Structures are given as C-alpha cells and as structure tokens.
Amino acid sequence: MDSTDLAAVWLTLKLATVVTLLLLTFMGDALRDALDPRKADK
C-alpha cells in the first residue's frame, strides 16, 4: 500500500465515523421526541 491508498483508507474511516455519529444523534433525538411524556400532543 502506498501513501495515497493509506490516505484514502483513513478518509473513508473518518467519513464513516462522522456519518454514523450524526445518524445516531438524529435517531436519538427522534426517539426522545417520540417517547417524551411531557410533550403536548399537537
């Protein structure tokens, strides 16, 4: 593996990590909103 392959691997891992964390954050917010007993029904 040369340096460009290694850079591509790290970039892919970093992007996958960011996307995963964003998805987990948005899913957590949606779950909290759906199950919040104090939320008024509109």
HTML snippet that shows the backbone in 3Dmol.js (N, CA, C, O; Angstrom):
<script src="https://3Dmol.org/build/3Dmol-min.js"></script>
<div id="view" style="width:600px;height:400px;position:relative"></div>
<script>
const pdb = `
ATOM      1  N   MET A   1       0.845  -1.191   0.000  1.00  0.00           N
ATOM      2  CA  MET A   1       0.000   0.000   0.000  1.00  0.00           C
ATOM      3  C   MET A   1       0.880   1.240   0.000  1.00  0.00           C
ATOM      4  O   MET A   1       1.800   1.367   0.808  1.00  0.00           O
ATOM      5  N   ASP A   2       0.588   2.135  -0.902  1.00  0.00           N
ATOM      6  CA  ASP A   2       1.352   3.375  -0.873  1.00  0.00           C
ATOM      7  C   ASP A   2       0.599   4.432  -0.074  1.00  0.00           C
ATOM      8  O   ASP A   2      -0.472   4.165   0.470  1.00  0.00           O
ATOM      9  N   SER A   3       1.159   5.618  -0.008  1.00  0.00           N
ATOM     10  CA  SER A   3       0.607   6.648   0.873  1.00  0.00           C
ATOM     11  C   SER A   3      -0.770   7.125   0.419  1.00  0.00           C
ATOM     12  O   SER A   3      -1.585   7.503   1.262  1.00  0.00           O
ATOM     13  N   THR A   4      -1.056   7.121  -0.880  1.00  0.00           N
ATOM     14  CA  THR A   4      -2.379   7.570  -1.325  1.00  0.00           C
ATOM     15  C   THR A   4      -3.454   6.564  -0.934  1.00  0.00           C
ATOM     16  O   THR A   4      -4.576   6.949  -0.603  1.00  0.00           O
ATOM     17  N   ASP A   5      -3.115   5.265  -0.971  1.00  0.00           N
ATOM     18  CA  ASP A   5      -4.077   4.252  -0.536  1.00  0.00           C
ATOM     19  C   ASP A   5      -4.356   4.393   0.963  1.00  0.00           C
ATOM     20  O   ASP A   5      -5.498   4.283   1.409  1.00  0.00           O
ATOM     21  N   LEU A   6      -3.308   4.633   1.714  1.00  0.00           N
ATOM     22  CA  LEU A   6      -3.455   4.784   3.159  1.00  0.00           C
ATOM     23  C   LEU A   6      -4.282   6.026   3.489  1.00  0.00           C
ATOM     24  O   LEU A   6      -5.112   5.993   4.398  1.00  0.00           O
ATOM     25  N   ALA A   7      -4.066   7.105   2.769  1.00  0.00           N
ATOM     26  CA  ALA A   7      -4.840   8.330   2.986  1.00  0.00           C
ATOM     27  C   ALA A   7      -6.311   8.099   2.647  1.00  0.00           C
ATOM     28  O   ALA A   7      -7.194   8.612   3.334  1.00  0.00           O
ATOM     29  N   ALA A   8      -6.576   7.333   1.595  1.00  0.00           N
ATOM     30  CA  ALA A   8      -7.956   7.044   1.216  1.00  0.00           C
ATOM     31  C   ALA A   8      -8.641   6.194   2.284  1.00  0.00           C
ATOM     32  O   ALA A   8      -9.821   6.394   2.574  1.00  0.00           O
ATOM     33  N   VAL A   9      -7.913   5.255   2.866  1.00  0.00           N
ATOM     34  CA  VAL A   9      -8.474   4.417   3.928  1.00  0.00           C
ATOM     35  C   VAL A   9      -8.834   5.268   5.135  1.00  0.00           C
ATOM     36  O   VAL A   9      -9.926   5.127   5.686  1.00  0.00           O
ATOM     37  N   TRP A  10      -7.935   6.145   5.551  1.00  0.00           N
ATOM     38  CA  TRP A  10      -8.211   6.999   6.707  1.00  0.00           C
ATOM     39  C   TRP A  10      -9.364   7.957   6.438  1.00  0.00           C
ATOM     40  O   TRP A  10     -10.200   8.186   7.312  1.00  0.00           O
ATOM     41  N   LEU A  11      -9.412   8.512   5.240  1.00  0.00           N
ATOM     42  CA  LEU A  11     -10.517   9.414   4.892  1.00  0.00           C
ATOM     43  C   LEU A  11     -11.846   8.668   4.936  1.00  0.00           C
ATOM     44  O   LEU A  11     -12.838   9.198   5.438  1.00  0.00           O
ATOM     45  N   THR A  12     -11.872   7.463   4.422  1.00  0.00           N
ATOM     46  CA  THR A  12     -13.092   6.659   4.442  1.00  0.00           C
ATOM     47  C   THR A  12     -13.516   6.358   5.875  1.00  0.00           C
ATOM     48  O   THR A  12     -14.697   6.460   6.206  1.00  0.00           O
ATOM     49  N   LEU A  13     -12.573   5.991   6.718  1.00  0.00           N
ATOM     50  CA  LEU A  13     -12.899   5.691   8.117  1.00  0.00           C
ATOM     51  C   LEU A  13     -13.412   6.922   8.851  1.00  0.00           C
ATOM     52  O   LEU A  13     -14.353   6.839   9.640  1.00  0.00           O
ATOM     53  N   LYS A  14     -12.794   8.051   8.589  1.00  0.00           N
ATOM     54  CA  LYS A  14     -13.237   9.289   9.248  1.00  0.00           C
ATOM     55  C   LYS A  14     -14.639   9.681   8.795  1.00  0.00           C
ATOM     56  O   LYS A  14     -15.474  10.057   9.617  1.00  0.00           O
ATOM     57  N   LEU A  15     -14.900   9.595   7.502  1.00  0.00           N
ATOM     58  CA  LEU A  15     -16.224   9.941   6.994  1.00  0.00           C
ATOM     59  C   LEU A  15     -17.279   8.969   7.526  1.00  0.00           C
ATOM     60  O   LEU A  15     -18.380   9.389   7.882  1.00  0.00           O
ATOM     61  N   ALA A  16     -16.958   7.690   7.583  1.00  0.00           N
ATOM     62  CA  ALA A  16     -17.897   6.702   8.102  1.00  0.00           C
ATOM     63  C   ALA A  16     -18.201   6.976   9.575  1.00  0.00           C
ATOM     64  O   ALA A  16     -19.341   6.822  10.013  1.00  0.00           O
ATOM     65  N   THR A  17     -17.200   7.375  10.328  1.00  0.00           N
ATOM     66  CA  THR A  17     -17.399   7.692  11.745  1.00  0.00           C
ATOM     67  C   THR A  17     -18.305   8.908  11.912  1.00  0.00           C
ATOM     68  O   THR A  17     -19.215   8.894  12.741  1.00  0.00           O
ATOM     69  N   VAL A  18     -18.067   9.945  11.141  1.00  0.00           N
ATOM     70  CA  VAL A  18     -18.875  11.162  11.228  1.00  0.00           C
ATOM     71  C   VAL A  18     -20.323  10.865  10.851  1.00  0.00           C
ATOM     72  O   VAL A  18     -21.246  11.299  11.541  1.00  0.00           O
ATOM     73  N   VAL A  19     -20.526  10.131   9.766  1.00  0.00           N
ATOM     74  CA  VAL A  19     -21.887   9.807   9.325  1.00  0.00           C
ATOM     75  C   VAL A  19     -22.597   8.960  10.367  1.00  0.00           C
ATOM     76  O   VAL A  19     -23.772   9.190  10.651  1.00  0.00           O
ATOM     77  N   THR A  20     -21.904   7.985  10.942  1.00  0.00           N
ATOM     78  CA  THR A  20     -22.505   7.133  11.963  1.00  0.00           C
ATOM     79  C   THR A  20     -22.905   7.942  13.189  1.00  0.00           C
ATOM     80  O   THR A  20     -23.998   7.754  13.723  1.00  0.00           O
ATOM     81  N   LEU A  21     -22.043   8.830  13.637  1.00  0.00           N
ATOM     82  CA  LEU A  21     -22.368   9.650  14.814  1.00  0.00           C
ATOM     83  C   LEU A  21     -23.539  10.584  14.544  1.00  0.00           C
ATOM     84  O   LEU A  21     -24.386  10.781  15.415  1.00  0.00           O
ATOM     85  N   LEU A  22     -23.596  11.156  13.357  1.00  0.00           N
ATOM     86  CA  LEU A  22     -24.729  12.017  13.015  1.00  0.00           C
ATOM     87  C   LEU A  22     -26.029  11.221  12.979  1.00  0.00           C
ATOM     88  O   LEU A  22     -27.051  11.683  13.485  1.00  0.00           O
ATOM     89  N   LEU A  23     -26.001  10.032  12.387  1.00  0.00           N
ATOM     90  CA  LEU A  23     -27.205   9.206  12.333  1.00  0.00           C
ATOM     91  C   LEU A  23     -27.666   8.811  13.726  1.00  0.00           C
ATOM     92  O   LEU A  23     -28.861   8.852  14.019  1.00  0.00           O
ATOM     93  N   LEU A  24     -26.734   8.429  14.583  1.00  0.00           N
ATOM     94  CA  LEU A  24     -27.109   8.068  15.952  1.00  0.00           C
ATOM     95  C   LEU A  24     -27.690   9.258  16.706  1.00  0.00           C
ATOM     96  O   LEU A  24     -28.627   9.105  17.488  1.00  0.00           O
ATOM     97  N   THR A  25     -27.135  10.440  16.473  1.00  0.00           N
ATOM     98  CA  THR A  25     -27.642  11.647  17.127  1.00  0.00           C
ATOM     99  C   THR A  25     -29.067  11.947  16.690  1.00  0.00           C
ATOM    100  O   THR A  25     -29.940  12.196  17.520  1.00  0.00           O
ATOM    101  N   PHE A  26     -29.298  11.921  15.371  1.00  0.00           N
ATOM    102  CA  PHE A  26     -30.637  12.216  14.872  1.00  0.00           C
ATOM    103  C   PHE A  26     -31.640  11.141  15.283  1.00  0.00           C
ATOM    104  O   PHE A  26     -32.793  11.452  15.582  1.00  0.00           O
ATOM    105  N   MET A  27     -31.216   9.889  15.300  1.00  0.00           N
ATOM    106  CA  MET A  27     -32.119   8.813  15.731  1.00  0.00           C
ATOM    107  C   MET A  27     -32.447   8.956  17.212  1.00  0.00           C
ATOM    108  O   MET A  27     -33.586   8.721  17.615  1.00  0.00           O
ATOM    109  N   GLY A  28     -31.477   9.334  18.019  1.00  0.00           N
ATOM    110  CA  GLY A  28     -31.720   9.546  19.437  1.00  0.00           C
ATOM    111  C   GLY A  28     -32.682  10.696  19.683  1.00  0.00           C
ATOM    112  O   GLY A  28     -33.562  10.601  20.538  1.00  0.00           O
ATOM    113  N   ASP A  29     -32.521  11.772  18.943  1.00  0.00           N
ATOM    114  CA  ASP A  29     -33.431  12.912  19.071  1.00  0.00           C
ATOM    115  C   ASP A  29     -34.850  12.525  18.671  1.00  0.00           C
ATOM    116  O   ASP A  29     -35.814  12.896  19.341  1.00  0.00           O
ATOM    117  N   ALA A  30     -34.975  11.781  17.583  1.00  0.00           N
ATOM    118  CA  ALA A  30     -36.304  11.360  17.125  1.00  0.00           C
ATOM    119  C   ALA A  30     -36.949  10.424  18.144  1.00  0.00           C
ATOM    120  O   ALA A  30     -38.145  10.531  18.415  1.00  0.00           O
ATOM    121  N   LEU A  31     -36.174   9.522  18.701  1.00  0.00           N
ATOM    122  CA  LEU A  31     -36.706   8.597  19.702  1.00  0.00           C
ATOM    123  C   LEU A  31     -37.134   9.340  20.959  1.00  0.00           C
ATOM    124  O   LEU A  31     -38.182   9.047  21.533  1.00  0.00           O
ATOM    125  N   ARG A  32     -36.319  10.306  21.385  1.00  0.00           N
ATOM    126  CA  ARG A  32     -36.679  11.097  22.559  1.00  0.00           C
ATOM    127  C   ARG A  32     -37.954  11.889  22.304  1.00  0.00           C
ATOM    128  O   ARG A  32     -38.825  11.955  23.172  1.00  0.00           O
ATOM    129  N   ASP A  33     -38.073  12.487  21.130  1.00  0.00           N
ATOM    130  CA  ASP A  33     -39.278  13.250  20.794  1.00  0.00           C
ATOM    131  C   ASP A  33     -40.506  12.344  20.743  1.00  0.00           C
ATOM    132  O   ASP A  33     -41.589  12.742  21.172  1.00  0.00           O
ATOM    133  N   ALA A  34     -40.344  11.142  20.227  1.00  0.00           N
ATOM    134  CA  ALA A  34     -41.485  10.227  20.108  1.00  0.00           C
ATOM    135  C   ALA A  34     -41.938   9.706  21.467  1.00  0.00           C
ATOM    136  O   ALA A  34     -43.124   9.440  21.660  1.00  0.00           O
ATOM    137  N   LEU A  35     -41.019   9.558  22.406  1.00  0.00           N
ATOM    138  CA  LEU A  35     -41.350   8.931  23.689  1.00  0.00           C
ATOM    139  C   LEU A  35     -41.437   9.915  24.842  1.00  0.00           C
ATOM    140  O   LEU A  35     -41.606   9.499  25.988  1.00  0.00           O
ATOM    141  N   ASP A  36     -41.327  11.200  24.573  1.00  0.00           N
ATOM    142  CA  ASP A  36     -41.341  12.210  25.633  1.00  0.00           C
ATOM    143  C   ASP A  36     -42.745  12.346  26.215  1.00  0.00           C
ATOM    144  O   ASP A  36     -43.654  12.801  25.521  1.00  0.00           O
ATOM    145  N   PRO A  37     -42.937  11.961  27.475  1.00  0.00           N
ATOM    146  CA  PRO A  37     -44.280  12.043  28.049  1.00  0.00           C
ATOM    147  C   PRO A  37     -44.728  13.479  28.337  1.00  0.00           C
ATOM    148  O   PRO A  37     -45.924  13.734  28.473  1.00  0.00           O
ATOM    149  N   ARG A  38     -43.794  14.403  28.430  1.00  0.00           N
ATOM    150  CA  ARG A  38     -44.149  15.792  28.728  1.00  0.00           C
ATOM    151  C   ARG A  38     -44.520  16.577  27.481  1.00  0.00           C
ATOM    152  O   ARG A  38     -44.982  17.714  27.574  1.00  0.00           O
ATOM    153  N   LYS A  39     -44.323  15.986  26.335  1.00  0.00           N
ATOM    154  CA  LYS A  39     -44.619  16.681  25.087  1.00  0.00           C
ATOM    155  C   LYS A  39     -46.138  16.752  24.875  1.00  0.00           C
ATOM    156  O   LYS A  39     -46.844  15.751  24.994  1.00  0.00           O
ATOM    157  N   ALA A  40     -46.610  17.933  24.566  1.00  0.00           N
ATOM    158  CA  ALA A  40     -48.047  18.101  24.326  1.00  0.00           C
ATOM    159  C   ALA A  40     -48.380  17.572  22.939  1.00  0.00           C
ATOM    160  O   ALA A  40     -47.650  17.832  21.982  1.00  0.00           O
ATOM    161  N   ASP A  41     -49.473  16.834  22.825  1.00  0.00           N
ATOM    162  CA  ASP A  41     -49.905  16.335  21.521  1.00  0.00           C
ATOM    163  C   ASP A  41     -50.457  17.500  20.708  1.00  0.00           C
ATOM    164  O   ASP A  41     -51.259  18.297  21.193  1.00  0.00           O
ATOM    165  N   LYS A  42     -50.014  17.576  19.478  1.00  0.00           N
ATOM    166  CA  LYS A  42     -50.475  18.672  18.615  1.00  0.00           C
ATOM    167  C   LYS A  42     -51.104  18.099  17.370  1.00  0.00           C
ATOM    168  O   LYS A  42     -51.560  18.849  16.507  1.00  0.00           O
TER     169      LYS A  42
END
`;
const viewer = $3Dmol.createViewer("view");
viewer.addModel(pdb, "pdb");
viewer.setStyle({}, {cartoon: {color: "spectrum"}});
viewer.zoomTo();
viewer.render();
</script>
